[in-house]
């Protein structure tokens, strides 16, 4: 299938305005009556939920380090029926790992080249004028096969400031699609893993409408639409092995980080997903063949999880006969205890002996390649998995056997191997990395 035309929104660095521009464009184009398919380049759970709210279509992660070209092409098929694709990059345009993975280094530039999407570069021009053109020119020339369509100026101080920056861009022949003045009310609230979750925003619809109107008022959207392009074709999605035919999936504010492409892949394989809420003291569905506890923010809800007796008893009973798997926050909830930022210890499920603490935070971040030592739901022993780890927890105790041999993107060994334990006739497994795809 031929893809609809698209653009990739990127920047020289994180915190420059990519998400604001992406959400504004999605909302403004939707208000025009266009059907826009959003994508997120790289491993991110939070931005895609905002994309989905702004566009009305589920945003999908595409990752050049963790996904093969065939998997990316298959996931791109979700854009069928759309008028336009808007993809948001991660970090800076060329930021990735030193050693390439399945399709590249994980950099947003890889995805732009692979899909044929021209790049719109968001530049924070506070504190500079014509010098911003030198930055843009460097980005335009870094990779000859990548097309820089133009720039959007962000945090413009005044009409005079805008005129000076535009003059510099004209000198080097780089189009300017618009200039966004400073406006504090369009910023989204943040916490330690990034933005707060879309579901937690108290006035999300109104905020997106405001951002859409703001972007529409300051950008030449017709000029942006005119430069959208694509060279790639989408194909049939690759299969994703489900954990079971019926999957009990924890889903609420404490457990929400699971990639949409995995859920959709499980459904395409014929699996039924049965959501339940630990924070509402719900147990996993008794008809499920496996229980999956995603990542999220259990540290913010540790007291409620410890007090949720129906949830605790239900998962422990389930785990006696069927497998339970946890990722990151879900892994921590499967452990013996979780110590919150105030130093209070909370009793968790005890399916594993893991004890974690947020009292002294240390960031763990990066791609992971794991070789399974034993089976986990959906994957046999010996399977190589690609994933991504991002958390601030410290391991105080991990007495169980390792689940996998884990390395980072450079091949260096990672101490967070995950763990497993046999409970009754079933196995409890957990990892700090979030699964993205099987390695090819």
FIVO-785615 format. One record per residue: residue in three letters; y, x, z negated of N, C-alpha, C, O in turn. Coordinates in steps of 0.02 Angstrom, whole numbers, plus 50000, padded with zeros to 5 digits. Atoms other than C-alpha are relative to their C-alpha. Example, Ala and Ser with C-alpha at 12.3 -4.5 7.8 and 13.67 -1.06 7.14 Angstrom:
<recs>
ALA499415004550000497755061549610500605004550000500595009749967 SER499414995850003499475068449643500554996149963501104998649955 
</recs>
This chain:
<recs>
UNK499405004250000500005000050000500625004450000500665009249962 UNK499374996450000501745006350041500404998049939500484992149924 UNK499595001350059502805008049886500694997450019500944999150073 UNK499295001749989504514999749873500435006249989500205010849955 UNK499574994250012505985011949877500175000849927500174995949889 UNK499864998950070506435020049713500475005749987500665009450032 UNK499584994750025507515031749612499725002449933499424998649896 UNK500184997350066507155043249465500645002149964501035006149990 UNK499414998450040508485044149329499835005849954499375005449914 UNK500134994250042508555061249248500655003049976501195000149985 UNK499424996850031509745073249161499855007349987499275009449993 UNK500134993050018509955091449112499635000949934499325006049922 UNK500284999350067509345087948934499904993149969500154988149995 UNK500075006250038508805074748810500684998149969501115002449958 UNK499395002350034510175064148731500614999750044501174999550019 UNK499444999849954511255064048887500194993150027500754992250051 UNK499835006749977511165045648931499514996950049499664991850080 UNK500495002649951509585043049037499804992849983499804988450027 UNK500265006550018508955028148939500544994650006500404989150030 UNK499455004849993510655019548932500104998150073500154992250089 UNK499905001549929510865021149120499414996150028499504991350066 UNK500595003449975509075015849155500004992749979499894988350021 UNK500005006950024509185000349046500564996050032500474990150050 UNK499445003549969510884995949116499864998250072500024992750094 UNK500185001449930510264997349295499484994550005499544989950046 UNK500525005249998508714987049259500294993249986500144988350021 UNK499705006550018509734973349177500484997650055500484991750071 UNK499515001949948511104973649311499654997850064499864992950095 UNK500365001849939509874973149456499624993449991499574989450038 UNK500345006450014508874959249374500504994250003500344988850028 UNK499495005249998510484949449354500214998450072500434992850086 UNK499865001149929510744951449542499444996050034499514993950092 UNK500565003549970509064943049571499485004550030499025002150063 UNK500494995349973508114958949618499415000749952499495000349891 UNK500604998550039506344962249559499925007549997499815010750049 UNK500004992750008506314979949489499415002149957499304999449903 UNK500574997450037504764989449434500205006549964500395011349996 UNK499834993950036505105002149295499395004549989498825002149983 UNK500504995050019504115018149262500335004849951500945005549949 UNK499764994750044504265031649130499605006350015498985006250012 UNK500334993749988503875049649175499895003649933500375005049897 UNK500154996450062502985058149031499734995649945499704989549953 UNK500335003750055502175053148866500524996949953500835000549913 UNK499505003550040503285040148783499784992849992499594989550040 UNK500195006950013502915023548699500614995449994500574989550010 UNK499445004250020504635017448651500434997950059500584992050066 UNK499585001749943505675018348810499684994650045500044990050065 UNK500275005149956504425008248914500054992949973500114988250012 UNK499935006850028504534993548793500704997450014500784991450027 UNK499325002149982506424993148821500054998650075500384993850096 UNK500015001349928506144994649009499734993050015500014989250055 UNK500335006449988504984979649003500474994249982500514989350018 UNK499545005350021506254969248907500584999250049500804993650063 UNK499425000349954507654973749029499814997550069500214994150101 UNK500195001649930506674971249191499584993850006499574990650059 UNK500475005649995505424957649149499335002050030498914997750042 UNK500644997549975504004968649216499775005749956500185009849933 UNK500274994950044502854979849115500125007050029499945008450086 UNK499884993149980503404998049124499365004149989498985002849942 UNK500614996150001502035010949156500185007449996500635009750030 UNK499914992750005501935029349105499635003550057499065001850072 UNK500304995649950501595042049242500095007249975500645009049954 UNK499974993450032501185059849186499665005250044499065004850055 UNK500274995249952500965074649302499555005249967499135008250001 UNK500454995250033500115085749170499344996749984498814999949991 UNK500615003350024498855072949108499644995950052499064994350043 UNK500295004549951498535062649265499925003450067500365007250089 UNK500114997549933497785067149432500444996250050500674990750035 UNK499625003749949498715062549592499694993250016500054988350028 UNK500335006449985497405048949623500144994849945500234988949960 UNK499865004850054497695041249450500734997750003500874991849993 UNK499295001949994499585041649473500094995050057500444990050050 UNK499945004449942499415033649644499734993049984500014988050005 UNK500285006450018498305020049572500444996149952500514990049959 UNK499555003450047499495016249429500634997650035500934992550015 UNK499405001949964500935015449553499924993250034500424990250054 UNK500125006449966500114999949629500314994149963500384988749991 UNK499685005450038500914989749490500674997950030500924992550016 UNK499355001449968502514990549594499954995150058500454993250087 UNK500085004849945501764978749724500414993749987500384990949933 UNK499595006050006502954964349755500715001149974501124996649974 UNK499334998550024504474973149683500465001850058500245004050111 UNK499504998049951506084976049779500195007349994500415010550042 UNK499744993450015506454992649697499625002949941499374999249899 UNK500274996450058505745005749578500565003949967500955007350000 UNK499564995750040506785013449439499565003649950499265000549906 UNK500394996050045505905027749349500475004049956500975006749979 UNK499614995950047506595036349194499635006449984499045006249968 UNK500304993650017506265054749166499995001149925500214996949886 UNK500014998050070505965063649002500305007049994500245011150039 UNK499664993650013506935078248927500455001850059500754997450090 UNK499624998049941507805088549062499584999550063498964999450058 UNK500355001349937507345086449245499435004950013498905002850036 UNK500514994949985506365102849257499605002049939499205006749943 UNK500344998150061505715103349079499274997850000499134991850008 UNK500725001450004503815104449067499675005749964500005009749931 UNK500364994650032502465116049006499925005850049500035005050109 UNK500034994049958502175133749070499385000050046499415002650102 UNK500625000149961500385130749131499884993050027499854988349988 UNK500075006749973500125116149251499354996749981498865000049965 UNK500595003950015498885102249220499724996850063499615000250113 UNK500335003549945498165088949335500424999850064500165001050119 UNK499575000749941499665086649452500645004249995501035004450042 UNK499394996250010501015097949381500105001949928499625001949889 UNK499844997550067501885103849224500204994549951500344996049893 UNK499755005450042502365086749156500744998850009501024994249980 UNK499285000849989504165088949216500144993950044499744992050087 UNK499805005849960505075073949287500095001950074499994997850118 UNK499924997749931505445084349442499344999650038499344997950098 UNK500655000649967503575084749480499894992950025499664991850081 UNK500125007049981503515065749481500464998050057500254994350102 UNK499535001649946505065064449591499745002650067499784999150118 UNK500264997149939504295076149719499364996550022499284995050082 UNK500635003149984502565068249710500094993050030499754991250078 UNK499905006949977503225050549736500534999450054500574994250088 UNK499475000449950504685054749850500624996449976501014993950017 UNK499425003550027505985047349733500615004749996500565010049965 UNK499394996250011507765054249749500214999749927500084994749893 UNK499804999550070508495059649582500744998449992501165000850030 UNK499315001250021510075052549504500075003549933499735001949885 UNK499914995850058510685065149376500564997349956501134996449979 UNK499505002250048511595058849220500305006249967499935010249938 UNK499664994150029512885071749163500464997949943500914993849953 UNK499535000850055513705071648993500575005050012500485011050004 UNK499454995549980515405078449046500525000849945501075003349957 UNK499534998950055516225078348875500105007549990499625011449989 UNK499844992950011517105094948848500025004250063500075010350058 UNK499954996149938517135100049032500294995550055500334989550048 UNK499735003749943517875095049199499675002550063499095000950077 UNK500294997649937517625104149365499365004149989498945004650034 UNK500604996050014516305115149281499364995950004498824998750016 UNK500605004349995515115100249281499705000550069499094999650077 UNK500254999449932514965102849469499535005950007499055005750046 UNK500454994249998514175119949441499324998249972498805000549998 UNK500645002350028512845111849333499624995850051499034996950063 UNK500325004349951512495098549463499755004050060499205002750085 UNK500204995949943512435111549603499365003949985498925004550027 UNK500614996450020511145121749507499394995550002498864997650024 UNK500565004749999510055106449486499814998150072499224997250087 UNK500145001849930510225102249671499625005550037499245004150083 UNK500294994349964509645119649723499375002849967499065007349995 UNK500564997050038508275123049593499344999450037498965004250041 UNK500615001149961506865115349696500184997050067500394991250070 UNK499785002549934507185113649882499664993550022499954989650059 UNK500365006049979505865100049902500214993849962500004988349979 UNK499755005750038506745088949775500694998050025501115002350038 UNK499365002549974508175078049834500434997349943500244992449910 UNK499515002550048509655076049716500474995350037500874997550078 UNK499595004949964510475059949776500735000149978501174998850018 UNK499325000050026512005061749665499994999749925499465000349893 UNK499944999850073512635060549488500364993849974500734990450011 UNK499615004850038513275048049361500315003749943499975007249905 UNK499634996550053514605054649244499984995749936500114989749939 UNK500045003650063514385049849061500495003049950500655009049952 UNK499524998150053515585050548913500655002850029500895008150009 UNK499374998149969517125051549021500584997949955500594992249931 UNK499485001250050518695052848913500594996050026500904992449987 UNK499405003249974520045046249030499985000050076499565003550106 UNK499974999749927520495042549212500165007050027499895009050079 UNK499844993149978521235060049226499385004449996499245008350041 UNK500614996150008519625067649159499514998450057499235002950087 UNK500445002049946518605057649285500225002950066499805005450105 UNK499754997349936519725063049429499855007450007499685009750061 UNK500144992849997519505081449384499265001450013499095005850053 UNK500724999049990517615080149374499814998150072499445001750105 UNK500155002149931517535070549538500255005250051499925006450101 UNK499744994949955518615083949620499515005950005499385008450059 UNK500504994649999517355097249569499384998250039499125002250077 UNK500595002249964515905087149636500134999750075499695001550115 UNK499835000349929516795084349802500005007050031499815007950089 UNK499984993249974517015103149820499315002750017499245006850062 UNK500684997649986515125105949814499584994850037498984995950048 UNK500345005049959514675090149911499484995849965498994993749996 UNK500475004150039513795080449773500304993249987500834992749957 UNK499725006750010514055061549774500034998049926499605000049886 UNK499925002950067514665052849616499924992550007500304989250042 UNK500135007249996513955035449593500394995949949500414989849954 UNK499615003650049515045031049446500145004249939499885009749932 UNK499804996450060515815036149281500004995149941500324989949944 UNK500065004350059515385028749111500445002649944500345008249920 UNK499584997850057516735029648978499614999749935499074996649932 UNK500325000150067516295032448796500004992749975500504989349980 UNK500045006650029515685016348714499435000049949498844999949967 UNK500504999250053514805017148547499524994149996498954995049976 UNK500415006050011514134999348550499394999750047498944995650035 UNK500575000349955512935002848694499445004749978498915004850009 UNK500524995550024511965016048595499474996049961499634991249926 UNK500555003250036510265010948527499855003849936499935009949934 UNK500154996650063509765014648346499385004450007498935003050048 UNK500544995249995508575029248318499665001049933499944999549880 UNK500344997350059507275035548196499625006250021499725008550077 UNK500224993249987506255051548187499575001050062499545006650087 UNK500384999249938505115048248338500414997950061500144997850117 UNK499585002149944506585042448446500344993549983500534992349926 UNK499695006550012507305025148467499564995649956498964996449953 UNK500405005250034506785010848355499634996050054499834996050112 UNK500395003849951505484999748438500404994050025500814991149989 UNK499645005749970506114986248555499904993749959500374989849951 UNK500145006150038505274972748451500394999649935500464994249906 UNK499644999950063506284978148299500754999250009501124998349960 UNK499285000549988507994977148382500234992949984499954988150012 UNK499825006850023508904962448300500314995650054500284989550049 UNK499675004049948509854956948457499895003350068500365004950104 UNK500174996149940508934965148601500274996850064500565000350105 UNK499795003249938509314952248737500765000750010500995002150065 UNK499284999449995511174952448698500215007250014500685008550053 UNK499844992949989511204971448692499875001950072500285005350103 UNK500164998349931510344973048860500494996950049500684999950099 UNK499505003149958511554960648937500655003949998500995004650049 UNK499394996150006513004970848870499955006650038500425008550073 UNK500094993649965512294987248937499994998850076500275002850114 UNK500025001649929511944979049106500694998750028500855001150083 UNK499315001449977513724972549121500425006350001500835007350045 UNK499634993750005514414989449067499855004550060500305007250092 UNK500204995849944513414998949199500254997050066500495000650110 UNK499785003249938513804986149335500755000950012500975001350069 UNK499274999549994515674987749299500235007150018500785007950044 UNK499774993149991515705006749314499605003950052499745009850063 UNK500404996549950514405010949447500054996450068500164990450071 UNK500055002849933514325008549635499254998650012498905002850039 UNK500715001449996512634999949630499774999450072499205001250088 UNK500195000449930512634996549817499865006950029499405007850068 UNK500114993249976512785015249849499345002749973498995006450008 UNK500644997850029511315018449730499424996950039498935000350055 UNK500545003249963510245005649820499915003050069499355003350094 UNK500034997249932510655013749986499635006650003499365008450055 UNK500334993549998509935030649935499294999849973498935004849977 UNK500685000550025508315024149857499515001350057499624999250114 UNK500494998349949506785030649949499335001349968499275001549906 UNK500684998550023504925034149935499615002850058499715000950116 UNK500454997449949503615044050029499284998749983498844999150027 UNK500695000950022502055040249927499744993050015500134988350024 UNK500345006449996500795026349949499614998949936499385003849905 UNK500435001450057499895017749807499294998550024499194996650082 UNK500715001249984498005016049802499704995649947500044993249902 UNK500345003950051496715006549702499995003949934499865010049935 UNK500004996550065496825010749515499315003049985498805000050000 UNK500634997050022495505022749448499744996449939500134993749900 UNK500275003450060494315015549318500195003549936500285009549934 UNK499884997550067494675017549133499444997349956499394991349946 UNK500565002550040493125016749021500254996849935500605000049897 UNK499775003350061493425003848883499575001949940498995003849949 UNK500394998550060492875006648703499424995249989498924997149959 UNK500525005050007491824990648710500184994250046500724994150076 UNK499855005849960491704974148803500524995649966500924992350000 UNK499505003750039492724966048663500305004949950499945007849910 UNK499664994850039494024976948576500484996849951500954993349971 UNK499525002150051494884972848412500555005249997500425011049980 UNK499444995349994496604980748432500544998349949500824992849952 UNK499455001050047497834982648288500665000150037500795004750076 UNK499365000549964499554977148350500514996849955500494990849943 UNK499425002550037501124975348243500495005849992500425010950026 UNK499484994850007502614985748184499725006549974500035011849984 UNK500314993950026501444998248099499555003450052499455009450049 UNK500484997549950500245000248248500184997250068499934991950087 UNK499775002749936501064998248417499985005150057500135003350114 UNK499964994849948500905014748512499335000750036498905004650016 UNK500584999249956499595012448646500264999350071500654994850086 UNK499734999949932499905016248829499804993750038499224991850038 UNK500175006149962500015000548938499475001250054499084996650069 UNK500494998849947498985008949074499295000049972498824998350008 UNK500675000350029497515010548953499784992849990499224990950007 UNK500175007050012497574992248903499834996550066499344992850070 UNK500125003249935497694986849085499355002650030498984998850062 UNK500634997249975496274998749131499404997149966498894995849998 UNK500565003350036495164991448995499884993050027499324990950038 UNK500075006949974495534973949059499695000050069499264995950084 UNK500284999749932495154978949239499255001549998498884999450043 UNK500714998450007493474985649178499604994149971499004994649961 UNK500345006050025493084968249110500034999049925499744994349899 UNK499965000650073493514971048927500494994649980500974993150015 UNK499555004850031494334957948818500325003249939499985006149897 UNK499644997050055495684963748698500184994649950500474989449968 UNK499915004950054495784954648531500495002849949500285006349903 UNK499514997250046497414958848441499944997149929499744991349920 UNK499955002450069497564957748251500555004149966500715009749987 UNK499444996850034498954962248130499825002149929499734997849885 UNK500114997650068498594973147978500574998049953500444996549895 UNK499435001750043500354969447912499994992649980500284990849929 UNK500095007050019499924950847912499334999049965499094993349957 UNK500635000050038498324955447817499454996650039499074992550012 UNK500545002749958497184950947963499455005250009499595011250011 UNK500584995849988495444958147989499845000250074500044995750111 UNK500204999949929494724963548158499524994350014499134992349972 UNK500445005649979493844949848255499275002149993499075007450017 UNK500704998450013492024949248203499595000450064499045003350063 UNK500384999949938491474946948384500125006450040499795007550091 UNK499844994049962492214963648440499455005249993499095005449943 UNK500494994650002491124978548482500295006649977499915011349963 UNK499664993950024492414991748432500694998049974500974993049995 UNK499335001050028494024992648332500435006150015500215011850005 UNK499554994649979495515002948392500654999249960500994994149964 UNK499384999950039496955007448275500485004850034500405010950028 UNK499534995649964498415014148381500475003649952500465002649891 UNK499474996850038499825025248325500574995249986500564989550008 UNK499425004150018501455018848256500355002949940500455009049936 UNK499624997850059502365019648090499664997649936499974994049897 UNK500315002150063501085017147950500365002749939500334999849884 UNK499644997150057502155028447840500574995549976500764995949918 UNK499475004650020503515015147840499734993649968500114989849939 UNK500325006250025502275001447789499405001649956498964997449948 UNK500614997850036501045011247681499844995549941499264994049929 UNK500125004450057501275000147529499704993450020499234990949988 UNK500275006449975500964984247628499295000850025498874996450015 UNK500684998949976499424991747711499515001049943498954998649946 UNK500444998950057498714997347545499854993549964499324992749935 UNK500085006450035498954979747475499654994750042499484989450017 UNK500295005049954498204970847627499245000049992498895003350030 UNK500704999850017496494967347554499554997050054499004999550065 UNK500405002749946495854956347696499925005050056499375005950083 UNK500024994749950496304970047820499535005649978499095007750015 UNK500394994350024495544983747714499264998449998498845002150023 UNK500705002050006493934974447675499704998650069499135000550083 UNK500255001749934493764968047853499845006150042499315006250074 UNK500124994049960493914985247935499415003949970499005006550008 UNK500564996450031492724993247809499344996750015498845000150030 UNK500625003649983491424979747839499835001050074499255002350092 UNK500094998949928491664981348028499705006950013499255007650054 UNK500194993049988491435000248018499295001649980499045006949997 UNK500694998850019489704998647943499524999350059498985002150059 UNK500465001449944488974992648108500295001550069499925001850118 UNK499684998949935490234996248246500545005449994500825006449940 UNK499544994450004491375010748291500734997849989500954992650013 UNK499285000850011493185012048232500335006550020500105011950000 UNK499644994049979494405024048313500744999249985501024993849994 UNK499295000150014496175028548262500365005750035500105011350039 UNK499584994949969497555037948352500635001049958500984996249944 UNK499394998250036498925046948254500104995649939499774996649888 UNK499905004450057499585033248139499384996249981499254995249921 UNK500635003450014497945023948155499505004749968499125002649924 UNK500434994950030497015040048113500195001049927499755001549884 UNK499784999250070498075042147956499804994049958499624994749900 UNK500195006050037497715024147906499254999849986499044996649938 UNK500724999650011495845027747922499825004849944499255004849920 UNK500144994950050496005041747794499964997349930500004991349918 UNK500065001950071495835041847605500684998349970500724994149925 UNK499345001350030497695042147569500565002350045500485006850087 UNK499404998249963499445043147642500575000549950500704995849912 UNK499444998850045500915050447547500654999050039500765002450090 UNK499395001649963502595043247600500555005149986500445009949948 UNK499454995250005504275052147611500265000849930500575005849913 UNK499774999750070504655048147429499485003249954499605003849894 UNK500524996850040503045056547370499504995249969499094997349928 UNK500475004950027502105040447331499354999950041499384999550103 UNK500645000149965500245040647373499744992850005499754989149956 UNK500255006749987499505024947451499275000550023499105004850064 UNK500715000049982497645021047466499924996950070500164991450082 UNK500125002449933497115019247647499274997750006498954996549955 UNK500655003049989495465013447724499415004149973498915001349953 UNK500534995850025494415028347670499405000750046498875002950024 UNK500544999049952493345028247827499925007450017499385009550038 UNK500004992849994493795046647840500325002949937500664999449900 UNK499724996850060494275059147704500705002650008500985005549962 UNK499344997349984495935063347786500534997749949500574991849932 UNK499425001550042497455064247670500615003150034500615009150048 UNK499404997649966499175065747752500614998649959500624994149917 UNK499385000750039500935067547685500615000550044500645004550091 UNK499344999849967502705064147746500525002649951501125002649967 UNK499524997650050503495071347588500365006350025500965007050016 UNK499704994149969503775087947676499824999650075499255001050095 UNK500145001449930503935084147860499985006550041500365011250029 UNK500024994649951503435096147999499804997050067499294993550071 UNK500135003049936503495091448182499415003250036499365009450038 UNK500564997949958501905092648287500104996650068500124990450072 UNK499805002849936502285090348471499685003950057499705010050058 UNK500234996849939501445093948637499394996850030499064992750000 UNK500605002349965500085090548764499385002949966499405008249935 UNK500634997950030498275091848707499434999050050499404993950085 UNK500625000549962496635095248798499435000549951499365005549916 UNK500525000550051495135090048695499314999650033499224995850080 UNK500705000449979493265093048723499614996849942499554999849889 UNK500325003750054492305080048622499355003349977498925004950019 UNK500624997350029490975087048505499484994449990498884995749993 UNK500435005950009490265069448474500324994350038500894994850059 UNK499705005649963490525052648559500574996849960500584997149898 UNK499515004550029492055041848526500004993850045499774994150101 UNK500045006149961492265023948587500275000950071500865002550082 UNK499824999649930492285024048777499865006750032499925007450093 UNK500074993349972491895042648798499415003649966499335003549905 UNK500604996550024490305052948781500175006949972500715009749987 UNK499934993050023490095069548691500045004550061499685003550110 UNK499914995449945490655083748803500564998150048500765002250089 UNK499465002249956491995073448891500655003649982500815004749924 UNK499344996950010493675082148915500544994750007500554991050056 UNK499465005050002495185071448871500685003550000500765008849969 UNK499304997650003497035074248902500424995049961500354988949970 UNK499585004350040498305067548780500635003549978500805008950002 UNK499374997350024499915070648687500074998549926499894993149902 UNK499925000650073500325073348503500745000349982501105004750006 UNK499314999950025501975069248417500014996449933499974990249930 UNK499965003050067502095066448229500305005149952500385011049969 UNK499694995850051502865073348071499575000649937499805003149886 UNK500445000050058501375071747953499715007049987499605010850034 UNK500344993850020500625086447857499314998249973499244993649933 UNK500685001250024498755086947829499905003749933499995009749930 UNK500154997050065498335089847645499255001149992499045005849958 UNK500724999450005496455087247661499684996950062499874991450082 UNK500365002649942495285085047810499275002349993499065007150027 UNK500674997650017493495086447743499464998450052498915001350048 UNK500525002249954492565078247887499915004950058500335009350069 UNK500154995649944491785086648038500494998950057500724993350068 UNK499535000849944492915090148188499734995350054499134995250068 UNK500195004449945492905077248326499965003850066499545002350108 UNK499944996649936493365089448464500265007149991500525008849938 UNK499644993649995493905106848512500644998550038500624995950094 UNK499365002149972495755104848548500435006250014500485010749973 UNK499534994749983496965116448638500654996850025500674990950043 UNK499365002549973498785114748689500045001650074499555003950104 UNK499924999249928499475116048865499965007350022499875008750082 UNK500064992949983499425135148857499295002549991499145008350007 UNK500684997950015497595135548806499915002549929499355004449910 UNK500054997750070497985140348625499664994749958499774988749968 UNK500365004650043496875132548492500484996149956500984998749933 UNK499605004450043497595117748395499584998249940498994996449946 UNK500375001150062497105115348213499834992749990499334991149958 UNK500125007250008497225096248222499464997850050499614995650105 UNK500575001249956495475093548295499774992850000499324991050037 UNK500295006650012495265075448241499385000849957499185006449942 UNK500594999650042493755071148136499564993850010499774988850040 UNK500465005649994492245059848127499544999749939499435004749905 UNK500455001050057491075052547997499564993950017499804989050045 UNK500465005649990489535041348008500054995349940499974997449883 UNK499955005150052489775025147910499474994750015499524991150064 UNK500545004649986488195014747896499645002050063499355007450066 UNK500324998449936487525014148074500515001750054500335002650112 UNK499474998849951489195017448159500395006349983500305009349931 UNK499604994050009490425031648180500744998449998500994994650040 UNK499275000450004492235032448125500295006450031500085011950012 UNK499704994249967493295043948235500764999350000501024993749998 UNK499275000249997495115048648241500295006550027499995011850021 UNK499654994249972496345060348327500744999549985501014994049977 UNK499275000250003498145065348306500314999350069500884997350075 UNK499725000849933498355065548494499864992950025499364989850007 UNK500075006549966498595049548595499675001250068499925005250108 UNK500354999349937497375048048738500424997650058500734992250055 UNK499675002149938498155047448912499484998950055499494993750088 UNK500505000849948496675050349029499455005149991499555010249957 UNK500524995049997495025059149052500235005650047500565004350097 UNK499844994349956495225076549126499525000050060498954997950055 UNK500424999849939494575078949304499765007150011499405008450060 
</recs>
